[in-house]
Amino acid sequence: MANERDAKSAGQGPGGGRGPGGFGGRGPGGFGGRDPAGPGGFGGRGPGGFGGRGGRGDRRGRGREDRRPVGFEAAALEAARAVDKPILAGDFEAQLEPLEKLATAARKGGKTHRLDDLPQDARGKLFTALLRVMRQRAPEGEGEEVDQKAARRRQVFATLAEVWRALGDDRRAEDAREVAGDAQVAPHLLAWTGEWDKVAALHEKEGRFREAARLFEEHDQPKEAARLYRLAGDGVKVVEILGKLGDREALVEAAKELPPKQQEEALLGAGLGDVLMEVLVQAERWEDAGSLYERAEQWGDAARAYERAGKTLKAARAFDRAGEKAEADRLAEAEAKPLEESDPLAAAKMWARFGRPLEAARLATDPVDKFRWLREGGASEEAVEVAKAELAAAQEAEKPLLEIAPWLARSGDTAGALKIYDEHRRPEEAGQLFEELGEAELAARCFEVAGKTRKAADLYEKAGNAEAAQRLREAEPPPRPAPKAAPRGPRVGRDRGPRGPRPAAKR
């Protein structure tokens, strides 16, 4: 108590006195002193005070002992700790990872973290650790193992150079770089330096062509990007880049390397249909060329390409659409004429396939085919004459009414035909006949009577009767859900369980 009273009379009590260096005084080394410049007071405001409050001493003589380092300070302390054992063991391989992490942390967020930014304790530990890394000597001796260890040491020094550079110490960075020689660091560290070309070169050297190509593309060097994309096997990107450059010769050569489907996707996607056509023509892929002309509605060019591909039917149709009827006739005649003497029916079908129904009707022997082809060729009156002749022959031969009805309809007597089909309860057959004759509305009514509502709705829609089509579709019952399969249980016998033996019979 007396000592405590003496302390109070000399200053302001424990932790708050004003003596020059005594207990709680304001001097530079006092216990709990308040000198801003005090380097080491217990609880004081100096930079290294034990338990200090970051500039102000705890009035109770007690600091924040629960503070934990975060951010770059934490990364610095972790790196200093992590390289300690590998340095002692001379393990250069194990030193790389902590140094790489430190270099990354020093540039995190796009800003530089310098040694001076760290608190004194962390700064001292990190600086000492980095100097220890830098003082490591080259391994002595000869042999493959020594050479490998020396190479790893140079890589450590190359990484250490990036660490010093990130910390703002260019002098030590150059010293470390000199020891490293031509050793390279991890690509993600080079990226921080802005030396993207070195990163790209390293990617290419190690076979990462796509990553290297992206860097050249990002830095507006398209020719190098195209070269590397080609090495990566990405022909679509090569075509895209060369298309933007306007290098047609290189573009055609690059496109030739693509599979046919990718050629079309890449070139048409880039609006380079003319280049695709050039590729197709050079490869003599005439059918594909014809298809491309057809999509562009260049019918004459499409027809000539199809003809060169030997697709005469497609060629004739394209000539017709181009208005070059004589050319289409030439192709049709070349296919059908040779068959007229040996197989008139085959010749008729060939004329019909080439869109020459009147020529087909000239050779037809079946009256139904003749009637149909005459109608398709626009010779409706001649078609009716054929139908009337067949109707008269059927009536004279007293054929069944159901055989007479179709010729009634084809002759124009739809009411008579409908009466026969109605009396014989054959609405579906009537619907099929009138659909063949192009009478969609009448066919729809027949199919509706037959209960074929979906078919009837389609024909109503074709005839322009949307109201009737909607009425039938709304009346359709919803589809029934598929029945669920019953779960399969174990097979149980009459006298035994799933696997149990049959019980013995009672005597």
C-alpha positions in Angstrom: 0.0 0.0 0.0 2.8 2.4 0.8 4.5 1.6 -2.5 1.2 2.2 -4.3 0.8 5.6 -2.5 4.4 6.5 -3.4 3.7 5.7 -7.0 0.6 7.8 -7.0 2.5 10.7 -5.5 5.2 10.4 -8.1 2.9 10.1 -11.1 -0.7 9.2 -11.8 -0.9 5.6 -10.6 -0.1 2.4 -12.4 -0.2 2.7 -16.1 -0.8 6.4 -16.1 2.3 8.2 -14.5 4.3 11.0 -16.1 7.8 10.2 -14.9 10.6 10.2 -17.5 11.2 6.4 -17.5 9.5 5.0 -14.4 6.5 2.7 -13.9 3.8 4.2 -16.2 5.9 7.2 -17.2 5.8 9.1 -20.5 9.5 8.4 -21.4 10.5 6.4 -24.5 10.7 3.0 -22.7 8.2 3.4 -19.8 5.9 0.6 -18.8 2.6 1.8 -20.4 4.1 5.1 -21.4 2.2 7.4 -23.9 5.1 8.7 -25.9 4.0 8.4 -29.6 7.6 7.7 -30.6 8.3 5.1 -27.9 9.7 2.1 -29.7 8.8 -0.7 -27.3 6.7 0.3 -24.3 4.5 -2.4 -22.8 1.0 -1.3 -23.8 2.3 2.0 -25.2 1.6 3.8 -28.5 4.9 2.9 -30.1 5.0 0.7 -33.2 6.2 -2.4 -31.5 4.4 -2.2 -28.1 3.3 -5.4 -26.5 -0.5 -5.3 -26.4 -0.7 -1.8 -28.0 -4.0 -0.5 -29.5 -2.5 0.5 -32.8 -1.4 4.0 -31.7 -3.0 4.3 -28.3 -2.1 2.4 -25.1 -4.9 0.6 -23.3 -5.7 2.7 -20.3 -6.1 -0.4 -18.3 -2.5 -1.5 -19.2 -3.9 -4.3 -21.4 -3.7 -4.6 -25.3 -5.6 -6.5 -27.9 -4.0 -9.9 -27.7 -6.7 -11.5 -30.0 -5.7 -9.7 -33.2 -5.1 -12.1 -36.2 -3.2 -11.1 -39.4 -5.3 -10.9 -42.5 -4.9 -10.2 -46.2 -1.3 -9.7 -47.5 0.1 -9.7 -43.9 -1.3 -13.2 -43.5 0.1 -14.3 -46.9 3.5 -12.8 -46.0 3.7 -14.7 -42.6 2.5 -17.9 -44.3 5.2 -17.7 -47.0 7.9 -17.0 -44.4 6.8 -20.0 -42.5 6.4 -22.3 -45.5 9.9 -21.8 -47.0 11.7 -22.3 -43.7 11.9 -26.1 -43.7 12.6 -26.4 -47.5 15.5 -24.0 -47.2 17.0 -26.0 -44.4 16.5 -29.2 -46.4 17.8 -27.6 -49.6 14.5 -28.6 -51.3 14.1 -26.1 -54.1 11.0 -27.8 -55.5 9.1 -27.3 -52.2 10.1 -23.6 -52.2 8.3 -22.8 -55.4 4.7 -23.0 -54.3 4.9 -20.6 -51.3 6.9 -18.1 -53.4 4.4 -18.3 -56.2 1.5 -17.7 -53.8 3.4 -14.8 -52.3 4.0 -13.2 -55.7 0.3 -13.6 -56.5 -0.8 -12.2 -53.1 1.5 -9.2 -53.6 -0.3 -8.2 -56.8 -3.8 -9.2 -55.7 -6.5 -6.7 -56.5 -4.4 -5.1 -59.2 -2.3 -3.1 -56.7 1.2 -3.5 -55.3 1.8 -4.5 -51.7 5.3 -3.4 -50.5 7.4 -4.5 -47.6 6.9 -1.2 -45.9 3.2 -1.7 -45.8 3.6 -4.6 -43.4 3.7 -4.4 -39.6 7.2 -4.6 -38.2 6.9 -8.2 -37.0 5.6 -9.5 -40.4 8.0 -7.3 -42.3 11.0 -8.6 -40.5 10.0 -12.3 -40.8 9.3 -12.0 -44.5 12.4 -10.0 -45.3 14.6 -12.5 -43.4 13.0 -15.5 -45.2 13.5 -13.9 -48.6 17.1 -13.1 -47.9 17.6 -16.7 -46.8 16.2 -17.9 -50.1 18.5 -15.6 -52.0 21.6 -16.8 -50.2 21.2 -20.4 -51.2 24.2 -21.5 -53.2 24.3 -23.7 -56.2 24.5 -27.5 -55.6 28.1 -28.8 -56.0 29.1 -31.9 -57.9 28.2 -33.6 -61.2 25.5 -35.8 -62.5 21.9 -35.7 -63.7 20.5 -35.3 -60.2 22.8 -32.3 -59.5 21.8 -30.7 -62.8 18.1 -31.1 -62.1 18.6 -29.5 -58.7 20.5 -26.6 -60.2 17.7 -26.1 -62.7 15.1 -26.0 -59.9 17.3 -23.5 -58.0 17.3 -21.2 -61.1 13.5 -21.5 -61.3 13.3 -20.6 -57.6 15.4 -17.5 -58.3 13.2 -16.6 -61.3 10.2 -16.8 -59.0 12.0 -14.9 -56.3 12.7 -12.1 -58.9 9.0 -11.8 -59.4 8.4 -11.6 -55.7 11.0 -8.8 -55.3 9.5 -7.0 -58.3 6.0 -7.3 -56.8 7.3 -5.9 -53.5 8.8 -2.9 -55.3 12.5 -3.9 -54.8 13.8 -3.7 -58.4 17.5 -4.0 -57.4 17.1 -7.3 -55.7 14.7 -8.5 -58.4 17.5 -7.9 -61.0 20.0 -9.7 -58.8 17.7 -12.7 -58.6 16.9 -12.6 -62.3 20.6 -12.7 -63.1 21.0 -15.9 -61.1 17.9 -17.4 -62.7 19.3 -17.1 -66.2 16.8 -18.4 -68.8 14.6 -20.1 -66.2 10.9 -19.3 -66.6 8.3 -18.9 -63.9 4.7 -20.1 -63.9 2.6 -18.5 -66.7 0.1 -16.9 -64.2 3.0 -15.0 -62.6 4.3 -13.7 -66.0 0.8 -12.4 -66.6 1.1 -10.0 -63.7 4.2 -8.5 -65.2 2.4 -7.5 -68.4 4.8 -9.5 -70.5 1.9 -11.4 -72.2 4.2 -12.4 -75.2 6.4 -14.4 -72.8 3.3 -16.0 -71.4 2.1 -16.9 -74.9 5.5 -18.2 -75.8 5.5 -20.4 -72.7 2.0 -21.7 -73.5 3.1 -22.5 -77.1 6.2 -24.3 -75.9 4.2 -26.5 -73.5 1.6 -27.3 -76.1 -1.2 -25.0 -74.8 -1.9 -23.5 -78.2 -5.4 -22.3 -77.5 -4.3 -20.3 -74.5 -1.5 -18.8 -76.5 -3.8 -18.0 -79.4 -6.3 -16.2 -77.1 -3.4 -13.9 -75.8 -2.4 -13.0 -79.4 -6.1 -12.4 -80.3 -6.6 -10.2 -77.2 -3.5 -8.1 -78.1 -4.6 -7.6 -81.7 -2.2 -9.9 -83.5 -4.7 -11.9 -85.6 -2.2 -13.7 -87.9 -0.3 -15.2 -84.9 -3.6 -16.0 -83.3 -4.8 -17.8 -86.4 -1.6 -19.8 -86.6 -1.9 -21.0 -83.0 -5.7 -21.8 -83.4 -4.7 -23.9 -86.3 -2.2 -25.8 -84.2 -5.0 -26.2 -81.6 -7.2 -27.8 -84.2 -9.8 -25.0 -84.0 -10.4 -24.4 -87.7 -13.6 -22.5 -87.0 -11.7 -19.8 -85.2 -9.0 -19.8 -87.9 -11.7 -19.1 -90.5 -13.3 -16.4 -88.3 -10.0 -14.5 -87.9 -8.9 -14.8 -91.5 -12.3 -13.7 -92.6 -12.0 -10.5 -90.6 -8.5 -10.0 -92.1 -9.8 -10.4 -95.6 -7.0 -12.8 -96.6 -9.0 -14.8 -99.1 -6.3 -17.1 -100.2 -5.4 -18.1 -96.7 -9.1 -18.3 -95.8 -9.8 -20.8 -98.6 -6.8 -23.0 -97.6 -7.9 -22.9 -93.9 -11.5 -23.8 -94.8 -10.4 -26.8 -96.9 -9.0 -28.3 -93.7 -12.4 -28.3 -92.0 -14.9 -31.2 -92.2 -17.8 -30.4 -94.6 -20.3 -29.6 -91.9 -17.9 -27.2 -90.1 -17.0 -25.5 -93.4 -20.7 -24.6 -94.0 -21.2 -23.5 -90.3 -18.1 -21.4 -90.1 -18.2 -19.7 -93.5 -21.9 -19.1 -93.7 -21.9 -18.0 -90.1 -19.3 -15.4 -91.0 -21.3 -14.3 -94.1 -18.7 -15.8 -96.4 -20.9 -17.9 -98.7 -18.8 -16.9 -101.8 -15.7 -18.4 -100.1 -17.7 -21.6 -99.3 -18.7 -21.8 -102.9 -15.1 -21.5 -104.0 -14.1 -24.3 -101.6 -16.9 -26.5 -102.9 -16.0 -25.9 -106.6 -12.3 -26.5 -106.0 -13.2 -29.8 -104.2 -15.7 -30.7 -107.0 -18.5 -31.2 -104.5 -21.1 -30.3 -107.1 -24.1 -31.4 -105.3 -23.2 -29.3 -102.2 -22.5 -26.4 -104.6 -26.0 -26.9 -106.2 -27.6 -26.9 -102.7 -25.8 -23.7 -101.8 -26.9 -22.0 -105.1 -30.4 -23.3 -104.4 -30.5 -21.7 -101.0 -29.4 -18.4 -102.6 -32.2 -18.9 -105.2 -29.7 -18.9 -108.0 -31.6 -21.6 -109.8 -29.7 -21.7 -113.1 -26.3 -22.1 -111.3 -27.9 -24.7 -109.0 -29.1 -26.7 -112.0 -25.7 -26.7 -113.7 -24.0 -27.8 -110.5 -26.6 -30.6 -110.0 -26.1 -31.7 -113.6 -22.3 -31.9 -113.1 -23.0 -34.0 -109.9 -25.1 -36.4 -112.0 -28.3 -35.4 -110.2 -30.4 -34.9 -113.3 -33.8 -34.8 -111.5 -32.7 -32.0 -109.2 -31.1 -30.3 -112.1 -34.3 -30.4 -114.2 -36.4 -29.0 -111.4 -33.9 -26.2 -110.9 -33.9 -25.4 -114.6 -37.7 -25.3 -114.5 -37.6 -22.8 -111.6 -35.0 -20.8 -113.5 -37.4 -20.6 -116.4 -35.0 -22.6 -118.6 -37.7 -25.1 -119.8 -35.7 -26.3 -122.8 -32.8 -27.3 -120.6 -35.2 -29.2 -118.2 -36.9 -30.9 -121.2 -33.5 -32.0 -122.5 -32.6 -33.7 -119.2 -36.1 -35.4 -118.9 -36.0 -36.7 -122.4 -32.5 -38.1 -121.9 -33.8 -40.2 -119.0 -37.3 -41.2 -120.2 -37.1 -41.5 -124.0 -34.8 -44.6 -124.0 -37.4 -46.5 -122.0 -40.5 -45.8 -124.1 -40.1 -48.8 -126.4 -38.8 -51.3 -123.9 -40.9 -50.4 -120.9 -43.6 -47.8 -121.5 -44.9 -47.9 -117.9 -41.4 -47.1 -116.6 -41.0 -44.3 -119.2 -44.4 -42.8 -118.1 -43.3 -42.8 -114.5 -40.0 -41.2 -115.4 -41.7 -38.4 -117.3 -44.0 -37.9 -114.3 -40.9 -37.7 -111.9 -39.4 -35.0 -114.1 -42.6 -33.0 -113.9 -43.9 -33.8 -117.4 -47.3 -35.3 -116.6 -48.7 -34.9 -120.1 -45.9 -36.9 -121.5 -46.6 -39.5 -118.8 -50.3 -39.6 -119.7 -49.4 -40.2 -123.3 -47.8 -43.5 -122.4 -50.2 -44.5 -119.5 -52.1 -47.7 -119.8 -53.9 -47.5 -116.5 -57.0 -45.2 -116.8 -56.6 -43.9 -113.2 -53.0 -42.9 -113.9 -54.0 -41.3 -117.2 -56.8 -39.4 -115.5 -54.5 -38.2 -112.7 -51.6 -37.1 -115.0 -53.9 -35.3 -117.4 -55.3 -33.3 -114.5 -51.8 -32.5 -113.2 -50.8 -31.3 -116.6 -53.8 -28.9 -116.8 -55.7 -31.0 -119.4 -58.9 -31.2 -117.2 -61.3 -31.6 -120.2 -59.3 -34.6 -121.5 -59.3 -36.1 -118.0 -63.1 -35.8 -117.8 -63.4 -37.5 -121.2 -61.3 -40.4 -119.9 -63.5 -40.6 -116.8 -66.7 -40.6 -118.8 -65.5 -43.3 -121.0 -64.5 -45.5 -118.1 -67.9 -44.8 -116.4 -69.8 -45.8 -119.5 -67.8 -49.0 -119.8 -68.4 -49.9 -116.1 -72.1 -49.3 -116.4 -72.4 -51.3 -119.6 -70.5 -54.1 -117.9 -72.9 -53.8 -114.9 -70.1 -53.6 -112.5 -70.9 -53.1 -108.7 -71.9 -49.7 -107.6 -68.8 -49.2 -105.5 -66.7 -49.6 -108.6 -68.9 -47.2 -110.6 -68.9 -44.5 -107.8 -65.3 -43.3 -108.3 -65.8 -42.7 -112.1 -69.0 -40.9 -111.3 -67.1 -38.5 -109.1 -64.2 -38.2 -111.6 -66.8 -37.3 -114.3 -68.2 -34.5 -112.1 -71.2 -36.3 -110.6 -70.2 -36.0 -106.9 -73.8 -36.2 -105.6 -74.3 -39.6 -107.3 -71.0 -40.8 -106.0 -71.8 -39.7 -102.4 -75.2 -41.4 -102.6 -73.6 -44.7 -103.4 -71.0 -44.4 -100.6 -73.7 -43.3 -98.1 -75.9 -46.3 -99.0 -73.0 -48.7 -98.6 -71.8 -47.0 -95.4 -68.3 -46.2 -96.8 -67.6 -42.6 -95.8 -63.9 -43.2 -95.4 -63.5 -44.5 -99.0 -65.4 -41.5 -100.2 -63.1 -39.2 -98.2 -60.0 -40.8 -99.8 -61.5 -40.3 -103.3 -62.4 -36.7 -102.8 -59.0 -35.9 -101.2 -57.4 -37.4 -104.4 -59.6 -35.2 -106.5 -58.6 -32.1 -104.5 -62.0 -31.6 -102.9 -60.7 -30.9 -99.4 -63.9 -29.6 -97.9 -66.0 -32.5 -99.2 -63.3 -35.0 -98.1 -63.2 -33.5 -94.6 -67.0 -34.1 -94.2 -66.6 -37.7 -95.2 -63.8 -38.3 -92.8 -65.7 -36.6 -90.0 -68.7 -39.0 -90.6 -66.2 -41.9 -90.5 -64.9 -40.7 -87.1 -61.5 -39.7 -88.4 -61.7 -36.3 -86.7 -58.0 -35.5 -86.8 -57.8 -36.2 -90.6 -61.0 -34.2 -91.0 -59.6 -31.3 -89.1 -56.5 -31.2 -91.2 -58.6 -31.1 -94.4 -60.9 -28.5 -93.1 -57.9 -26.3 -92.4 -56.5 -27.0 -95.9 -59.9 -25.9 -97.3 -59.8 -22.7 -95.3 -62.5 -23.7 -92.8 -60.6 -22.8 -89.6 -63.8 -22.8 -87.5 -64.7 -26.4 -88.4 -61.1 -27.5 -87.8 -61.0 -25.9 -84.4 -64.4 -27.4 -83.5 -63.1 -30.9 -84.2 -59.8 -30.4 -82.4 -61.4 -29.1 -79.3 -63.8 -32.1 -79.2 -60.9 -34.6 -79.3 -60.5 -36.4 -75.9 -57.2 -35.9 -74.1 -54.7 -38.7 -74.7 -54.9 -41.4 -72.1 -51.9 -41.7 -69.8 -49.8 -44.9 -70.3 -50.7 -47.5 -67.7 -48.2 -47.8 -65.0 -46.5 -51.2 -64.8 -47.2 -53.0 -61.6 -44.2 -53.5 -59.3 -42.7 -56.9 -59.5 -42.5 -58.6 -56.2 -40.7 -61.9 -55.3 -42.2 -65.0 -56.8 -44.0 -66.8 -54.0 -45.0 -70.4 -54.3 -48.2 -71.8 -52.9 -46.5 -73.8 -50.2 -43.3 -71.9 -49.6 -42.0 -68.3 -49.1 -39.8 -66.4 -51.6 -36.8 -68.6 -51.0 -37.7 -70.9 -48.1 -38.0 -74.6 -48.6 -41.3 -76.4 -49.0 -42.5 -77.4 -45.5 -42.8 -81.1 -44.9 -46.3 -82.5 -45.2 -48.0 -83.6 -42.0 -48.5 -87.3 -41.6 
